[in-house]
Structures are given as structure tokens and as C-alpha cells.
Amino acid sequence: MLKSLKLENFRNHKEFSADFNNTTILIGLNGSGKTGILEAISLISAGRSFRIDDKKNLVNLDADLARIKADDLELIIQKTPRLLVIAKERGVKKKLPDFIGTQKSVIFSPEIIEMITGAPALRRRFLDIMISQNDKEYLLALSEYTKVRRQRNGLLEMIKGKRASESELLFWDDELEKQGKIITKKRIGAIEFLNNLLSGIYQEIAGPSPLSSRATPTNRGNREISLSLIYHNSSGEDLAEKLRQNRAREIAYGATIYGPHRDDLEFKLDNANMQQFASRGELRSAILALKIAELKYLEKESIKSSSISGKSDSPILLLDDIFSEFDAERRSHLNDLILQYQSVITTTDREHLNEKILKEAKIIEL
């Protein structure tokens, strides 16, 4: 359980300090820094922001260094003279892969709601942040893959400019495939776990579906709907061979165009692609189901570790001003979640939170 948070020069927070209860509500106008507080907690969990990739932008414009301290965990982001991220636990430096996932969290924000219909990068980011908190091997493979891809891209540019030989790509092809196999295998395993839960959770949220445009003569009337995730592998079974077959294209492009960094995740509702056919209500029900399944995914490792250490480290639920996005029925599911997990909630007002939560929560006005 997260007990306290301190921020220094993080986003628009020159200084921020607060103690947290099992439920903590941050109330403030837009621009008051509510989302930044949740972003800081998610950075402690995953080592990366759910909003941006450039960590320099996390440091206050008037400072060169930002600091996040969550209980015994500390993350320092140095902007100049070069970008540097320092992780500490109880004051002792730790390698970032050993630090990530110590305090897990699940973020639910307006940006996340757009994940199904948005760019593939949003769906890959979701998978990377979720799996990295549970799996050190995945995190290391992802880091190594990124390094190899950057080296390979530089070499492709040199070959394009006639400053290097194509044969030099063979080593980097094999390295990319080695790390890519780990990433793909673990993504598929995580998706299988989610798929075992999603339809049942979706059914609880949305209820039996009435006749719709997707109904057929065999499923007319109220019926159960299946929600599933399909992983689209851009390179097939053999990434190195795919790269060799498309050598000329990649050289002309000057970048690696196949691999896990180009893969995608498809949401299917009753076997229909949600990106093309889902209603606004269906999209929100699917994302809510996904976030509940994500909590279960992170919780399975927390249960294992707590049985060994005797210490519970269930994920924290971070809700960023999303209650206005849902109708009363879906808000009731959110309220049920809040009662099950430690939750940090941001909102501009209290009207969508039920009385029991308001009565028990710690309220911080920004």
C-alpha cells in the first residue's frame, strides 16, 4: 500500500507532498496538476509514462532535475547535461529493471479510453507497461530490442548512403530476432491470460446484448457476447528471414519496418473488429473490462510474492477524471473496484462518487 508521495520539480509541481489512505481523492480544476500526480505513481511502477516517451518533458521547465519519492521508492530524472534516470530503494541505487514493478499500478484515463480506436502504438504501450511490471525478462528483452533496433537503423542509413555493407546487417538481424522472440512469446502469453477473463467481465458490465446489427438468425435476441484480443505479428514466425526478404525495402526506408515494435492488438466483440464497428458504449465497456483483467494479471504475481514475503503488494488503481465518461451502470462497476483496491482518484467535482467512498476517502484539494 502506498502511504506517501513527494514530488519535486515534476511537471508543474515545484513541490508536492501528501499522505494517502486506502482511497484518496484529488479534487481540482483542469491544469491543477491532478494527472501529473497519477503519472508520477505510474512512473514508479513502470519506469515510463502512460502519456509520453520523452522523459525530459517530465521535468519542470525551470529545473534540471525532477524527483519522485513514493514511500521507500525514489525515481530521479535528470535533464541536463544528459538524460539520466536514477532509481533508489531505501536510499540505495537499483538497476531500473530491478526497480520496476516493486509497486504495481493500473492507470485508467481518458487517453486509455481511446486505445481501441487510436494508433497501434497506444496498444503496444499498454502491453509493455502491463507485462513489464510482472516480468523482468520481458523488460530486459524490450530494452535490449530497442537498443539493437536503433543500432540497426543507424546501419541501414549508412548502407543507404553507401557508407557500409549489407552483410553487416546479419549480426543485427539475429540479435533483433533473439530479443523479438522473447517479446512476442510473452505478449501472446499475457493476451491468453486476459482472454480467459474478458468475455465474462464484459458480460457483467454490459449484460446480455439485445438484437444488434451484428446479430444473425442463430443468435437473435438477448445473448452473451464474446470480447477477445487478437495479436497481429508483423514478422511471422521468423523475423530474421523476414528482414532478409525485405532488405531492399528497409534500406530505401532507412529503418527497421518489421518486428514487435510494429505489431498490433485487435479488439474483437462477437468476432467484429471494434475499431470499425463498436458503439461508444461498447468501447467504454470493453476498456473497463480490460482494466479489470489487467488488475487480475498484475495481482496474480502479487499473490505469489506475498505468499513468500508475507507482504501484500496488490496493484494501486489510478483513476484520472474518468467518471464523466461513463453512465450510471458503468460508474457502479468503477465504484466496486475502488472498494477492492487502494485507489487514487482525480476529479473536478464529487458528484459521480458514491457516498460510501466519499465518507471513507481522504480528500485532497489542489
C-alpha positions in Angstrom: 0.0 0.0 0.0 1.3 3.4 -0.9 1.4 5.6 2.1 3.1 8.8 1.0 4.2 10.7 -2.1 6.6 13.6 -2.6 7.3 15.4 -5.8 10.0 17.9 -6.6 10.1 19.8 -10.0 7.9 17.1 -11.6 5.7 18.6 -14.3 4.1 21.7 -12.8 4.7 20.6 -9.2 7.6 22.5 -7.8 6.8 20.8 -4.5 4.0 18.4 -3.6 3.7 16.2 -0.6 0.7 14.1 0.6 -0.2 11.0 2.6 -2.6 8.5 1.1 -5.4 6.4 2.5 -6.9 3.2 1.0 -8.9 5.7 -1.1 -7.6 9.1 -1.9 -9.5 11.7 -4.0 -7.6 14.6 -5.6 -10.0 17.4 -6.4 -9.0 20.4 -8.6 -9.6 22.3 -11.7 -8.1 21.3 -15.1 -4.5 22.3 -15.1 -4.1 22.0 -11.3 -1.7 19.0 -11.7 -4.0 16.2 -10.8 -3.0 13.9 -13.7 0.7 14.6 -13.0 0.4 13.1 -9.6 -1.1 9.9 -11.0 1.6 9.9 -13.7 4.3 10.1 -11.1 2.9 7.0 -9.3 2.7 5.1 -12.7 6.3 6.1 -13.4 7.4 4.5 -10.1 5.5 1.3 -11.2 6.6 1.0 -14.8 9.5 3.4 -15.3 7.7 5.1 -18.2 4.8 7.5 -18.6 1.4 6.4 -19.8 1.3 9.7 -21.7 4.7 10.4 -23.3 8.0 8.7 -24.1 10.3 11.7 -23.7 11.2 11.8 -20.0 12.8 15.3 -20.4 9.3 16.7 -20.6 8.5 15.4 -17.2 11.0 17.8 -15.6 9.7 21.2 -14.7 10.7 23.8 -17.3 12.6 25.8 -14.7 14.6 22.9 -13.4 17.2 20.3 -14.5 16.1 17.5 -12.2 12.8 16.0 -11.0 12.4 13.7 -8.0 9.5 11.3 -7.2 9.5 9.7 -3.8 6.9 7.1 -3.0 7.5 5.6 0.5 10.9 3.8 0.2 11.0 4.1 -3.6 12.6 7.0 -5.4 13.0 8.0 -9.0 15.2 10.9 -10.1 15.0 12.2 -13.7 18.0 14.3 -14.7 17.5 16.5 -17.8 21.0 18.1 -18.3 23.8 17.7 -19.2 22.2 14.4 -20.4 19.0 12.5 -19.8 19.5 10.1 -16.8 17.1 8.2 -14.7 18.2 7.1 -11.3 16.2 4.5 -9.2 16.6 4.0 -5.5 15.0 1.9 -2.8 15.6 2.9 0.8 18.3 5.2 -0.5 20.2 2.5 -2.3 20.6 2.7 -6.1 18.9 0.0 -8.1 19.0 -1.0 -11.7 15.8 0.2 -13.3 14.7 -3.4 -14.3 15.0 -4.4 -10.6 13.1 -1.4 -9.5 10.1 -1.5 -12.0 7.1 -3.5 -10.7 8.1 -3.2 -7.0 4.9 -1.1 -6.6 2.4 -2.0 -9.3 -0.3 0.2 -10.6 -3.1 0.3 -13.2 -4.0 3.6 -14.9 -7.4 4.4 -16.2 -7.6 7.8 -18.0 -9.3 9.4 -21.0 -6.2 8.6 -23.1 -6.6 4.9 -22.2 -10.3 5.0 -23.3 -9.1 6.0 -26.8 -6.8 3.0 -27.0 -9.0 0.7 -29.1 -9.7 3.3 -31.8 -6.3 5.0 -31.6 -2.9 4.3 -33.1 -1.2 0.9 -32.7 1.5 2.5 -30.5 -1.1 3.0 -27.8 -1.9 -0.7 -27.7 1.7 -1.7 -27.7 2.3 0.7 -24.8 -0.5 -0.9 -22.8 1.1 -4.3 -23.3 4.6 -3.1 -22.5 3.6 -1.3 -19.3 1.5 -4.1 -18.1 3.9 -7.0 -18.8 7.0 -5.1 -17.6 5.6 -4.7 -14.1 5.3 -8.5 -13.8 8.1 -9.9 -15.9 11.8 -8.8 -15.6 12.8 -11.0 -18.6 10.3 -9.2 -20.8 11.5 -5.8 -19.6 15.2 -6.6 -20.3 14.3 -8.0 -23.7 12.3 -4.9 -24.6 15.2 -2.7 -23.5 17.8 -4.7 -25.5 15.5 -4.9 -28.5 15.2 -1.1 -28.6 19.0 -0.7 -28.4 19.5 -3.2 -31.2 16.9 -1.6 -33.4 18.5 1.8 -33.0 21.9 0.4 -34.0 20.4 -1.4 -36.9 18.5 1.7 -38.1 21.8 3.7 -38.0 23.4 1.0 -40.1 20.6 1.0 -42.6 21.0 4.7 -43.0 24.8 4.2 -43.6 24.1 1.4 -46.2 21.6 3.7 -47.9 24.3 6.3 -48.1 26.9 3.8 -49.5 28.9 4.0 -46.3 28.5 0.4 -45.1 27.9 -3.1 -46.5 24.7 -5.0 -46.4 26.5 -8.0 -44.9 26.9 -6.1 -41.7 23.2 -6.4 -41.1 23.3 -10.2 -40.5 24.5 -9.8 -36.9 21.9 -7.2 -36.0 19.2 -9.3 -37.7 20.0 -12.2 -35.5 20.1 -10.1 -32.3 16.8 -8.4 -33.2 15.2 -11.8 -33.7 16.6 -13.2 -30.4 15.0 -10.4 -28.4 11.9 -10.2 -30.6 11.0 -13.8 -29.9 11.0 -13.2 -26.2 8.8 -10.2 -26.5 6.3 -11.8 -28.8 6.1 -15.0 -26.8 5.4 -13.1 -23.6 2.9 -10.8 -25.2 1.0 -13.7 -26.5 1.0 -15.4 -23.1 -0.3 -12.3 -21.4 -3.0 -11.9 -24.0 -4.1 -15.5 -23.4 -4.5 -14.7 -19.7 -6.6 -11.7 -20.5 -8.7 -13.5 -23.0 -9.6 -16.1 -20.3 -11.3 -13.3 -18.4 -12.5 -10.7 -20.8 -15.8 -12.1 -22.0 -17.0 -12.9 -18.5 -16.1 -9.5 -17.2 -17.6 -7.7 -20.2 -20.8 -9.7 -19.7 -21.0 -8.5 -16.1 -20.5 -4.9 -17.2 -22.7 -4.7 -20.2 -25.2 -7.5 -19.6 -26.8 -9.7 -22.3 -26.9 -7.9 -25.6 -30.1 -7.1 -27.4 -30.6 -7.6 -31.1 -28.0 -5.6 -32.9 -26.5 -5.1 -36.4 -24.1 -8.0 -35.7 -26.9 -10.4 -34.8 -27.5 -13.4 -37.0 -30.5 -15.7 -37.3 -28.9 -18.1 -34.8 -28.1 -15.6 -32.1 -31.1 -13.3 -32.2 -32.5 -11.8 -29.0 -30.6 -11.4 -25.8 -27.3 -13.3 -25.8 -23.8 -13.4 -24.4 -21.2 -11.5 -26.2 -17.5 -12.5 -26.5 -14.7 -10.0 -26.1 -11.3 -11.1 -27.2 -7.9 -9.7 -28.2 -6.0 -10.8 -31.3 -2.3 -10.3 -31.6 -1.0 -9.4 -35.1 2.6 -10.3 -35.6 4.1 -8.2 -38.3 7.0 -10.6 -39.0 5.5 -14.0 -38.8 7.5 -16.9 -37.2 10.9 -16.0 -38.5 11.8 -12.3 -38.0 15.4 -12.6 -39.3 14.2 -14.2 -42.5 11.5 -11.5 -42.9 14.2 -8.9 -42.6 16.4 -10.6 -45.2 13.5 -10.9 -47.6 12.8 -7.2 -47.3 16.3 -5.9 -47.3 16.0 -3.5 -50.3 12.8 -2.0 -48.9 14.3 -1.4 -45.4 17.5 0.2 -46.9 15.4 2.5 -49.0 13.3 3.4 -46.0 16.4 3.7 -43.7 14.7 2.0 -40.8 13.5 -1.4 -39.4 10.0 -2.0 -40.6 9.3 -5.5 -39.1 9.3 -6.7 -35.6 7.4 -6.3 -32.3 7.7 -2.5 -32.5 5.3 -2.7 -35.5 2.9 -5.4 -34.1 -0.7 -4.6 -33.2 -3.5 -5.7 -31.0 -7.1 -6.1 -32.3 -10.2 -5.9 -30.1 -13.0 -8.2 -31.2 -16.5 -8.1 -30.0 -18.6 -11.0 -31.3 -15.8 -11.5 -33.9 -16.2 -7.9 -35.2 -13.3 -5.5 -35.2 -14.2 -2.9 -32.5 -12.1 -0.2 -34.2 -14.6 -0.3 -37.1 -17.9 -1.3 -35.7 -18.2 -0.7 -31.9 -20.5 1.9 -30.4 -19.3 4.4 -27.8 -20.9 2.4 -25.0 -19.3 -0.8 -26.2 -15.9 0.8 -26.4 -16.1 2.0 -22.8 -17.4 -1.4 -21.5 -14.5 -3.1 -23.3 -11.9 -0.8 -21.8 -13.3 -1.2 -18.4 -13.3 -5.0 -18.8 -9.7 -4.8 -20.0 -8.6 -2.7 -17.0 -10.2 -5.2 -14.6 -8.4 -8.0 -16.3 -5.2 -6.1 -16.1 -5.6 -5.8 -12.4 -6.1 -9.5 -12.2 -3.0 -10.1 -14.3 -0.8 -7.9 -12.0 -2.4 -9.3 -8.9 -1.5 -12.9 -9.8 2.2 -12.2 -9.3 1.5 -10.1 -6.2 -0.2 -13.1 -4.7 2.8 -15.3 -5.4 5.2 -12.8 -3.9 3.1 -12.0 -0.9 2.9 -15.7 0.0 6.7 -15.7 0.1 7.4 -12.4 1.8 4.2 -12.1 3.9 3.7 -8.6 2.5 0.8 -7.7 0.2 1.7 -5.6 -2.9 -1.6 -5.6 -4.8 -1.7 -3.0 -7.6 -2.9 0.5 -7.0 -5.8 1.7 -9.1 -5.3 5.1 -10.6 -8.5 6.8 -11.9 -7.9 10.0 -13.8 -11.1 12.1 -14.1 -13.0 9.4 -16.0 -16.3 9.2 -14.1 -17.9 11.7 -16.5 -17.1 9.3 -19.4 -19.4 6.6 -18.1 -23.1 6.2 -17.4 -24.5 5.3 -14.0 -24.3 1.5 -14.5 -20.6 1.6 -15.6 -19.8 4.0 -12.8 -21.2 1.5 -10.3 -18.6 -1.0 -11.5 -15.9 1.6 -11.0 -17.1 2.2 -7.5 -17.0 -1.5 -6.8 -13.4 -1.6 -8.0 -12.4 1.3 -5.7 -13.6 -0.6 -2.7 -11.5 -3.6 -3.7 -8.1 -1.9 -4.3 -6.1 1.0 -3.0 -7.3 3.8 -5.3 -6.1 7.3 -6.1 -8.8 9.2 -7.9 -8.8 12.6 -9.6 -11.9 14.6 -10.4 -13.1 18.1 -10.9 -16.1 17.5 -8.5 -17.6 14.8 -6.3 -20.9 14.3 -8.0 -20.1 10.9 -9.6 -18.6 9.2 -6.5 -20.9 7.4 -4.2 -21.5 8.5 -0.6 -19.7 5.5 1.0 -16.5 6.2 -0.9 -16.7 9.9 -0.2 -17.2 9.2 3.5 -14.3 6.9 3.8 -11.8 8.6 1.4 -9.1 11.1 2.2 -9.9 14.2 0.1 -7.1 16.5 -1.1 -7.9 19.8 -2.8 -5.4 21.2 -5.3 
